Amino acid sequence: MAGRFRAAVDIGTTAVKAALVGEDGRVHARHAETYPTRRPAPGHVEQDPSDWLALTRRALAALDAAANGGEVAALALTAQVNTHAFVDAAGGPLLPALTWADTRAAAEAAELSAGLDPADIARWLGGPVPLDASHALPRMLWLARRHPALWDRCAAMLLPKDFVLRHLLGAAVADPLSCVGLVGADLRYAAPLVDAVAGAADRLPPLAAPDAVVGRLPAGEPLAGVPVACGTMDAWAALVGLGAAREGAQVWLSGTSEVPAASAAAVNPAAGAVVFPALWGIRVHAAPTQAGGEAARWCAALLGHPLEDLAALAAATPAGPDVPLFLPQIEGERAPLWNPALRGAFLGLSHRAGPGHVARAVFEGVALAARHAAGAVRASAGLAPGPMLCGGGGFRAPAWARIRADVMGVPLRVMDEGEPGVTGAALIAAVAAGDHDSLAGAWAATARFGPAIDPDPRAAARYDALFSVYTEAIGAADAVTRRLATL
């Protein structure tokens, strides 16, 4: 296959996805493999870091074969974040990685949050970032207290991308955007915050810009000799891949969780939103929920249907009073509530509810949670509701995309091809290779979206009313959940 390509790998929550992307943005080859997530105890959500490395190597081998003699200008990786591997001096994992959905450090998070002034945290980080159970510092404190022998052996705490780079290139390196809640507006570790946990600073890898070439794949590895960019977190890469490199853009990423986001230089501190450090003139405001596709997978298992059948069940079931209200907080909630103890519910169930009603309720509930999070994003970015550029697994089924447009109440345009995270990584590779001088320029040269999905006015009006019920129900569910936990 002659030509010039960029290689991109996305180490996601459920799979490693990779693509060989041409200079015009078209995908010439794809590769994807899934790996398991284990839930050995309530609140424990783990992965084996060796799975990330093995599947990345297989993905690189597939891209190497697909290039078939064509030039691969650069490789960039992106990956899930707030998933942490504690490793020894040789880079070997000391215990299974704690994924972003793991809540076992909730007590340490509450303790650290109580001991720090939110105004100080916002000043150190350039905006509000909650110290929840997925934050690096509570997890370091958790390991130091619960497993002190492992803490003593711990040489570094690495995100999935950085774990893979450590083994491919031989040295640990991270990027500022992936280190959520640790890096300030100057793109350096926020020392006053990091120092809240003794020994944390010594276990954080050095930082490099996402487009910085941090090495070349060595002999013996697939794509040997290809320059490797540091890369960045999957959500930021995906959001930029959707168009968030442009001031005022509003985007919506749907994967295991839902991530509405916007790009705006201004920061209006808003509860529930995360503001990333500005990089290359891009400041992304985002609000990641806890469950999107994860809730759909749970529902499919509950009903005993293949996941791909849920959309057909929902499409065949009309909206209305027979569809219960679903609260999708089956494993707590991140944005905009940041409450790991919250749990989900079906409200308004009757004997008339069948599998289609349950499936539609889950699709609607996930969209309502995304609308809730989008409100925090817009408040943070100072933007009014407007059209959104969208992508990810939750937008592939037309029935769910239609529900999303009606619930959000704004026009949606869905990415034509490819995974947003892989697309964003390919844009970073294009800049690292010198093919473009900015992510915005690379995106403008390659972006392709389908026609707008306009909300149906009658459906949107109904969902406006349902959203009010949803937010009221969330408050009630919090109180009920807390009582249930004591029984």
C-alpha positions as CSV (number, residue, x, y, z in Angstrom):
1,M,0.0,0.0,0.0
2,A,1.9,3.1,-1.2
3,G,1.4,6.4,0.5
4,R,2.1,8.4,3.6
5,F,0.2,7.5,6.7
6,R,-0.2,8.2,10.4
7,A,-0.6,5.4,12.9
8,A,-3.0,5.9,15.8
9,V,-3.7,3.7,18.8
10,D,-6.5,4.2,21.4
11,I,-6.2,2.1,24.6
12,G,-9.8,2.5,25.7
13,T,-11.9,1.2,28.6
14,T,-12.9,-2.0,26.9
15,A,-10.6,-2.4,23.9
16,V,-7.5,-1.4,22.0
17,K,-8.4,0.3,18.7
18,A,-6.0,1.3,16.0
19,A,-6.0,2.8,12.6
20,L,-3.7,3.7,9.7
21,V,-4.9,7.1,8.5
22,G,-4.0,8.8,5.3
23,E,-3.1,12.4,4.8
24,D,-6.7,13.1,3.7
25,G,-8.0,11.7,7.0
26,R,-9.4,8.5,5.5
27,V,-8.9,5.3,7.4
28,H,-7.0,2.8,5.3
29,A,-6.8,0.0,7.9
30,R,-8.4,-0.7,11.3
31,H,-7.7,-3.1,14.1
32,A,-9.6,-3.7,17.4
33,E,-9.4,-6.2,20.2
34,T,-11.2,-6.2,23.5
35,Y,-9.8,-7.1,27.0
36,P,-11.5,-8.0,30.2
37,T,-12.4,-5.8,33.1
38,R,-12.8,-7.5,36.5
39,R,-15.1,-6.5,39.4
40,P,-13.9,-8.7,42.2
41,A,-15.7,-6.7,45.0
42,P,-18.1,-3.8,45.3
43,G,-16.5,-0.6,44.0
44,H,-13.4,-2.6,42.6
45,V,-13.0,-2.3,38.8
46,E,-9.7,-3.6,37.6
47,Q,-7.7,-4.4,34.5
48,D,-4.4,-6.2,33.8
49,P,-1.9,-3.8,32.5
50,S,-0.2,-6.6,30.5
51,D,-3.4,-6.7,28.4
52,W,-2.9,-3.1,27.3
53,L,0.7,-3.9,26.2
54,A,0.0,-7.2,24.4
55,L,-3.0,-5.8,22.5
56,T,-1.1,-2.6,21.5
57,R,1.7,-4.7,20.1
58,R,-0.7,-6.8,18.1
59,A,-2.4,-3.6,16.8
60,L,1.0,-2.2,15.8
61,A,1.8,-5.4,14.0
62,A,-1.5,-5.2,12.1
63,L,-0.9,-1.6,11.1
64,D,2.7,-2.5,10.0
65,A,1.3,-5.2,7.7
66,A,-1.4,-2.9,6.3
67,A,1.1,-0.2,5.5
68,N,2.7,-2.7,3.1
69,G,5.7,-0.5,2.3
70,G,4.0,2.8,2.6
71,E,5.6,5.5,4.8
72,V,4.3,5.7,8.4
73,A,5.2,9.3,9.4
74,A,4.5,9.0,13.1
75,L,2.6,7.1,15.8
76,A,0.5,8.6,18.5
77,L,-1.2,6.9,21.4
78,T,-4.2,7.9,23.3
79,A,-5.8,6.1,26.3
80,Q,-8.3,6.1,29.1
81,V,-7.2,8.2,32.1
82,N,-7.8,8.1,35.8
83,T,-6.9,4.4,35.3
84,H,-3.7,3.8,37.2
85,A,-1.0,1.1,37.3
86,F,1.4,1.1,40.2
87,V,4.7,-0.3,38.9
88,D,8.1,-1.3,40.3
89,A,11.5,0.0,39.0
90,A,11.4,-2.4,36.1
91,G,7.9,-1.2,35.0
92,G,6.2,-4.4,36.3
93,P,2.7,-3.9,37.8
94,L,2.5,-4.4,41.5
95,L,-1.3,-5.1,41.5
96,P,-4.1,-4.9,39.0
97,A,-4.7,-1.4,37.6
98,L,-7.5,0.6,39.2
99,T,-9.8,1.8,36.4
100,W,-11.5,5.2,36.3
101,A,-14.7,3.5,37.5
102,D,-13.0,2.1,40.6
103,T,-14.2,3.8,43.8
104,R,-12.2,2.0,46.5
105,A,-10.3,5.2,47.3
106,A,-13.5,7.1,48.1
107,A,-12.7,7.6,51.8
108,E,-9.2,8.9,51.0
109,A,-10.8,11.3,48.4
110,A,-13.2,12.6,51.0
111,E,-10.4,13.1,53.5
112,L,-8.2,15.0,51.1
113,S,-11.1,17.1,49.8
114,A,-12.0,18.1,53.4
115,G,-8.5,19.1,54.1
116,L,-8.1,21.4,51.1
117,D,-9.8,24.6,50.2
118,P,-11.6,24.3,46.8
119,A,-10.5,27.8,46.0
120,D,-6.9,26.8,46.5
121,I,-7.4,23.7,44.2
122,A,-8.9,25.9,41.5
123,R,-6.1,28.4,41.8
124,W,-3.4,25.6,41.6
125,L,-5.0,23.8,38.7
126,G,-6.4,26.8,36.8
127,G,-10.0,25.7,37.3
128,P,-12.2,23.5,39.5
129,V,-11.3,19.8,39.5
130,P,-12.8,17.5,42.1
131,L,-10.7,15.1,44.1
132,D,-12.9,12.1,43.7
133,A,-12.1,8.4,44.0
134,S,-10.6,8.2,40.6
135,H,-8.1,11.0,41.2
136,A,-4.4,10.0,41.4
137,L,-3.7,11.4,44.9
138,P,-6.5,9.6,46.8
139,R,-5.4,6.4,45.1
140,M,-1.7,7.0,46.1
141,L,-2.9,7.6,49.7
142,W,-5.0,4.5,49.5
143,L,-2.0,2.3,48.5
144,A,0.3,3.9,51.1
145,R,-2.2,3.1,53.9
146,R,-3.7,-0.2,52.8
147,H,-0.7,-1.8,51.2
148,P,2.4,0.0,52.6
149,A,4.8,-2.7,51.4
150,L,3.6,-2.2,47.8
151,W,3.9,1.5,48.2
152,D,7.5,1.2,49.3
153,R,8.2,-0.8,46.1
154,C,6.2,1.5,43.9
155,A,8.5,3.4,41.5
156,A,5.8,5.1,39.5
157,M,2.1,5.5,39.0
158,L,1.4,5.2,35.3
159,L,-1.6,5.7,33.1
160,P,-2.3,3.0,30.4
161,K,-0.7,5.0,27.6
162,D,2.4,5.7,29.7
163,F,2.6,2.1,30.9
164,V,2.7,1.0,27.2
165,L,5.3,3.7,26.2
166,R,7.4,2.7,29.2
167,H,7.6,-0.9,27.8
168,L,7.9,0.1,24.1
169,L,10.5,2.8,24.5
170,G,12.1,2.0,27.8
171,A,11.4,5.2,29.8
172,A,8.4,6.6,31.6
173,V,6.8,9.8,30.3
174,A,3.4,11.4,30.6
175,D,1.6,14.4,29.1
176,P,0.1,17.3,31.0
177,L,-3.5,16.8,29.8
178,S,-3.7,13.1,30.8
179,C,-2.6,13.9,34.4
180,V,-6.1,15.1,35.3
181,G,-6.2,17.1,38.5
182,L,-2.4,17.1,39.0
183,V,-1.2,19.8,36.5
184,G,-1.7,23.5,36.6
185,A,-2.2,26.2,34.0
186,D,1.6,26.3,33.5
187,L,1.4,22.6,32.3
188,R,3.6,21.5,35.3
189,Y,2.6,19.4,38.3
190,A,0.9,21.6,40.9
191,A,3.4,21.1,43.7
192,P,1.2,22.4,46.5
193,L,-1.5,19.9,45.6
194,V,0.8,17.0,44.9
195,D,2.6,17.5,48.2
196,A,-0.6,16.8,50.0
197,V,0.3,13.1,49.8
198,A,3.8,12.3,51.0
199,G,5.9,10.6,48.3
200,A,3.5,11.3,45.5
201,A,5.8,13.7,43.6
202,D,8.6,11.0,43.5
203,R,6.2,8.6,41.7
204,L,5.0,10.9,38.9
205,P,6.7,10.5,35.5
206,P,8.2,13.5,33.7
207,L,6.0,15.5,31.4
208,A,6.1,16.1,27.6
209,A,3.8,17.8,25.2
210,P,1.3,15.5,23.4
211,D,3.0,16.1,20.0
212,A,6.5,15.8,21.3
213,V,8.4,12.9,19.8
214,V,9.6,10.9,22.8
215,G,11.4,8.1,20.9
216,R,11.3,5.8,18.0
217,L,10.0,2.2,18.0
218,P,13.1,0.0,18.5
219,A,14.2,-2.9,16.3
220,G,12.1,-5.9,17.1
221,E,8.9,-4.0,17.6
222,P,6.3,-3.6,14.8
223,L,6.8,-0.3,12.9
224,A,10.4,-0.2,14.0
225,G,12.0,3.2,13.5
226,V,8.7,5.1,13.4
227,P,8.7,8.3,15.6
228,V,6.4,8.1,18.6
229,A,4.6,11.1,19.9
230,C,3.8,11.3,23.6
231,G,0.1,11.4,22.9
232,T,-2.6,12.3,25.4
233,M,-5.8,11.1,27.1
234,D,-8.6,9.5,25.1
235,A,-11.3,12.0,26.0
236,W,-9.3,15.1,25.1
237,A,-8.0,13.4,21.9
238,A,-11.5,12.3,21.0
239,L,-13.0,15.7,21.7
240,V,-10.4,17.4,19.6
241,G,-11.0,14.8,16.9
242,L,-14.7,15.8,17.0
243,G,-13.8,19.5,16.6
244,A,-13.0,20.9,20.0
245,A,-9.9,22.6,18.8
246,R,-12.0,25.5,17.6
247,E,-13.1,28.2,20.0
248,G,-16.8,28.0,20.9
249,A,-17.2,24.4,19.5
250,Q,-19.6,22.1,21.4
251,V,-19.0,18.4,21.1
252,W,-20.4,15.1,22.6
253,L,-18.4,11.9,22.9
254,S,-20.2,8.7,23.7
255,G,-18.4,5.6,24.7
256,T,-18.3,3.6,28.0
257,S,-19.3,7.0,29.5
258,E,-20.7,10.2,28.1
259,V,-18.6,13.3,27.7
260,P,-20.2,16.5,26.6
261,A,-17.6,19.2,26.2
262,A,-16.9,22.7,24.8
263,S,-13.9,24.8,23.8
264,A,-13.7,28.2,25.3
265,A,-10.8,30.4,26.5
266,A,-12.8,31.9,29.3
267,V,-13.4,29.9,32.5
268,N,-16.5,30.5,34.7
269,P,-16.0,28.1,37.6
270,A,-19.0,25.8,37.6
271,A,-19.7,22.9,39.9
272,G,-19.5,19.6,38.1
273,A,-17.3,20.5,35.1
274,V,-13.6,19.8,34.6
275,V,-11.4,22.4,32.9
276,F,-8.3,21.2,31.2
277,P,-5.1,23.3,31.1
278,A,-4.9,25.5,27.9
279,L,-2.7,23.9,25.3
280,W,-1.9,25.4,21.9
281,G,-4.7,28.0,22.5
282,I,-7.2,25.2,23.2
283,R,-9.0,25.1,26.5
284,V,-11.5,22.2,26.8
285,H,-14.3,22.2,29.4
286,A,-15.7,18.7,29.9
287,A,-18.1,16.8,32.1
288,P,-17.6,13.0,32.0
289,T,-20.4,10.9,33.3
290,Q,-19.9,7.4,34.9
291,A,-22.0,5.3,32.6
292,G,-23.1,5.5,28.9
293,G,-22.3,2.5,26.9
294,E,-21.6,0.7,30.2
295,A,-25.3,1.1,31.1
296,A,-26.4,-0.2,27.7
297,R,-24.1,-3.3,28.2
298,W,-25.5,-3.9,31.7
299,C,-29.1,-3.6,30.3
300,A,-28.3,-6.1,27.5
301,A,-27.0,-8.6,30.0
302,L,-30.0,-8.0,32.2
303,L,-32.5,-8.6,29.4
304,G,-30.5,-11.5,27.9
305,H,-30.2,-9.8,24.5
306,P,-27.2,-9.0,22.4
307,L,-26.1,-5.4,22.8
308,E,-26.7,-4.7,19.1
309,D,-30.4,-5.7,19.6
310,L,-31.1,-2.9,22.2
311,A,-31.4,-0.2,19.6
312,A,-34.0,-2.2,17.6
313,L,-36.0,-2.9,20.8
314,A,-35.9,0.8,21.7
315,A,-36.8,1.9,18.2
316,A,-39.9,-0.4,18.2
317,T,-41.1,1.1,21.5
318,P,-42.8,4.5,21.4
319,A,-41.9,7.1,24.0
320,G,-44.6,7.7,26.6
321,P,-45.8,6.9,30.2
322,D,-45.2,3.2,29.8
323,V,-41.5,3.8,29.5
324,P,-40.0,4.1,33.0
325,L,-37.5,6.8,34.0
326,F,-34.0,5.2,34.3
327,L,-31.3,6.7,36.5
328,P,-28.1,5.4,35.0
329,Q,-25.9,5.8,38.1
330,I,-25.4,2.0,38.4
331,E,-21.8,2.5,39.8
332,G,-22.0,6.0,41.2
333,E,-21.7,9.2,39.2
334,R,-19.0,11.5,38.0
335,A,-20.0,14.8,36.4
336,P,-21.9,16.8,37.3
337,L,-22.5,15.2,40.7
338,W,-19.2,13.5,41.6
339,N,-21.0,11.1,44.0
340,P,-19.5,7.6,44.0
341,A,-22.1,6.3,46.4
342,L,-25.1,7.2,44.1
343,R,-26.9,4.2,42.6
344,G,-29.4,3.8,39.7
345,A,-33.1,3.1,39.6
346,F,-36.1,2.5,37.4
347,L,-39.0,4.7,38.4
348,G,-42.6,4.4,37.1
349,L,-42.5,0.7,36.3
350,S,-45.7,-1.1,35.5
351,H,-46.8,-4.5,34.3
352,R,-47.0,-3.0,30.8
353,A,-43.3,-2.5,30.6
354,G,-41.5,-5.1,28.5
355,P,-37.9,-5.4,27.2
356,G,-38.4,-2.6,24.7
357,H,-39.6,-0.2,27.3
358,V,-36.6,-1.1,29.5
359,A,-34.2,-0.6,26.6
360,R,-35.7,2.7,25.7
361,A,-35.6,3.8,29.3
362,V,-31.9,3.1,29.5
363,F,-31.2,5.0,26.2
364,E,-33.3,8.0,27.5
365,G,-31.7,7.9,31.0
366,V,-28.2,7.9,29.5
367,A,-29.1,10.9,27.3
368,L,-30.7,12.7,30.3
369,A,-27.5,12.2,32.3
370,A,-25.5,13.7,29.4
371,R,-27.8,16.7,29.2
372,H,-27.3,17.2,33.0
373,A,-23.5,17.1,32.5
374,A,-23.7,19.4,29.4
375,G,-25.4,22.1,31.6
376,A,-22.3,22.2,33.7
377,V,-20.0,22.4,30.6
378,R,-21.9,25.3,29.2
379,A,-21.9,27.2,32.5
380,S,-18.2,26.7,32.8
381,A,-17.5,27.8,29.2
382,G,-20.1,30.6,29.2
383,L,-21.9,29.2,26.2
384,A,-25.6,28.9,25.4
385,P,-27.0,25.5,24.1
386,G,-26.0,25.1,20.5
387,P,-25.3,22.5,17.8
388,M,-23.0,19.7,18.8
389,L,-20.5,17.6,16.8
390,C,-20.8,14.0,18.0
391,G,-19.1,10.6,17.8
392,G,-18.5,7.3,19.5
393,G,-20.3,4.1,19.9
394,G,-23.5,5.6,21.3
395,F,-24.1,7.5,18.1
396,R,-23.8,4.5,15.7
397,A,-27.4,3.3,16.2
398,P,-29.8,5.8,14.5
399,A,-32.5,5.2,17.1
400,W,-30.2,6.2,19.9
401,A,-28.9,9.2,18.0
402,R,-32.5,10.3,17.5
403,I,-33.3,10.0,21.2
404,R,-30.1,11.9,22.0
405,A,-31.0,14.8,19.7
406,D,-34.5,15.0,21.2
407,V,-33.3,14.8,24.8
408,M,-30.5,17.4,24.3
409,G,-32.8,19.6,22.3
410,V,-30.1,20.8,19.8
411,P,-29.0,19.7,16.3
412,L,-26.4,16.9,16.3
413,R,-24.0,16.0,13.6
414,V,-22.3,12.6,13.8
415,M,-18.7,11.9,12.6
416,D,-18.8,10.0,9.3
417,E,-16.1,7.4,9.9
418,G,-13.6,6.2,12.5
419,E,-13.4,6.4,16.3
420,P,-13.0,9.9,17.7
421,G,-10.1,8.9,20.0
422,V,-8.2,7.3,17.1
423,T,-9.0,10.3,14.9
424,G,-7.6,12.7,17.6
425,A,-4.5,10.6,18.0
426,A,-4.0,10.7,14.2
427,L,-4.2,14.5,14.3
428,I,-1.5,14.5,17.0
429,A,0.6,12.2,14.8
430,A,0.1,14.6,11.9
431,V,1.4,17.5,13.9
432,A,4.3,15.5,15.3
433,A,5.3,14.5,11.8
434,G,5.3,18.1,10.7
435,D,2.4,17.6,8.2
436,H,0.3,20.3,9.9
437,D,1.3,23.1,12.3
438,S,-1.8,22.9,14.5
439,L,-4.5,20.4,15.5
440,A,-7.2,22.8,14.3
441,G,-5.6,22.9,10.9
442,A,-5.2,19.1,10.8
443,W,-8.9,18.7,11.8
444,A,-10.2,21.2,9.2
445,A,-8.3,19.4,6.5
446,T,-9.8,16.0,7.4
447,A,-13.1,16.3,9.3
448,R,-16.2,14.6,7.8
449,F,-19.6,14.6,9.4
450,G,-23.1,13.5,8.4
451,P,-26.2,15.7,8.1
452,A,-27.7,17.4,11.1
453,I,-30.1,15.4,13.2
454,D,-32.6,18.1,14.3
455,P,-34.6,17.6,17.5
456,D,-38.3,16.9,16.9
457,P,-40.1,19.8,18.6
458,R,-42.8,17.7,20.2
459,A,-40.4,15.1,21.5
460,A,-38.0,17.8,22.7
461,A,-40.8,19.5,24.7
462,R,-41.7,16.2,26.4
463,Y,-38.0,15.6,27.3
464,D,-37.7,19.1,28.7
465,A,-40.4,18.1,31.2
466,L,-38.8,14.7,31.8
467,F,-35.5,16.3,32.5
468,S,-37.0,18.3,35.3
469,V,-38.3,15.1,36.8
470,Y,-34.9,13.4,36.2
471,T,-33.0,16.1,38.2
472,E,-35.6,15.9,41.0
473,A,-35.3,12.1,41.1
474,I,-31.5,12.2,41.3
475,G,-31.8,14.2,44.5
476,A,-34.2,11.7,46.0
477,A,-32.1,8.8,44.9
478,D,-29.1,10.2,46.7
479,A,-31.0,10.2,50.0
480,V,-32.5,6.8,49.4
481,T,-29.2,5.3,48.4
482,R,-27.6,6.6,51.6
483,R,-30.3,5.0,53.7
484,L,-30.1,1.7,51.9
485,A,-26.3,1.6,52.5
486,T,-27.0,1.5,56.3
487,L,-29.3,-1.5,56.2
